[in-house]
Amino acid sequence: MTVLVLALDALDEGLIDHFDIDAFRLESSGSLETYAHTKPVPYTPEVWATVATGLGPEEHGISAAGTSEWDNPALEFASRFTGRLSEGTRGTLGKFVRTRTGERERIGETDRESMFDADDAVVHNWPGVHDGRPLQYAWDLMNAVSEGMGRSEFERDLFGQSAEQFGWAREMLHHPVSVAGVHVHALDAAGHAYADDEAAFRRAYERIGGFVDEVVDALGPDDELLLLSDHGMRTAFYPPDAGEDPASHSWRAYASATAESRPNSVYDVRAWVESRAATDTSTGADVDEAIEMPTDRLRELGYIE
Ligand SMILES: [Zn+2]
């Protein structure tokens, strides 16, 4: 039995209804209370570190300061207006940011305990907790869009990355895993690129919804799936966002679970997940069986010392 947690960055409760995508509506679903700390709206690494640890940013230590190049005001400005800038201006802003920031900083990882430290728990990538490289790759794609990358290449790379992450999630359902988590940045990146292109953003929601359907089909009778977001995305075409900056983060974070309940706040997710995982008695914490591997052949091949 596995509690599978899909961190779908920027999945927006209002846009799920606007696009009418059933895939995101599991047994229990609705808004998830989130927070802002170093910025006026929720900031990705801060919130995901809270989801995994149950702690606020003062305690888990992951905040916008020094965690990424994305806190550079010039790039943040560019990200909001990318869709409306001329090609030449996009390139100039992108290069300006690269030149100004120089060596990129890595996304920090908290040293506090998280829901992925439990026995038999696994995590693929999760901002602020484990392996920030996939998030940085998605940020690189947004930067490349600001420098003129075309739609086909952007979507091929972005959804190719998503397919790897959802494929990993499905595979974990075949193993004795108590909690499995993966962060998918596709809807945030697509939102920054397509905040004023309703048809393109709808296709991105439908594509990610298709990945979710595949995961739901792969669930065993005792498995639980939890979908979460850290914030939503304001767009030019969603009526409640009139007067707001398109491609800025909205407060419409979302949670959806195959269970009869769901977490109500980003601070409650860890306890919710751990209580579900703790009710499982099937996996047990037995010592893993050793593998008798003939190492001579590997030495001959130079694979091991
Ligand atoms: Zn985010």
Boltz pocket constraint, residues with backbone or C-beta under 6 A from the ligand:
constraints:
  - pocket:
      binder: B
      contacts: [[A, 9], [A, 10], [A, 42], [A, 43], [A, 44], [A, 45], [A, 188], [A, 230], [A, 231]]
      max_distance: 6.0
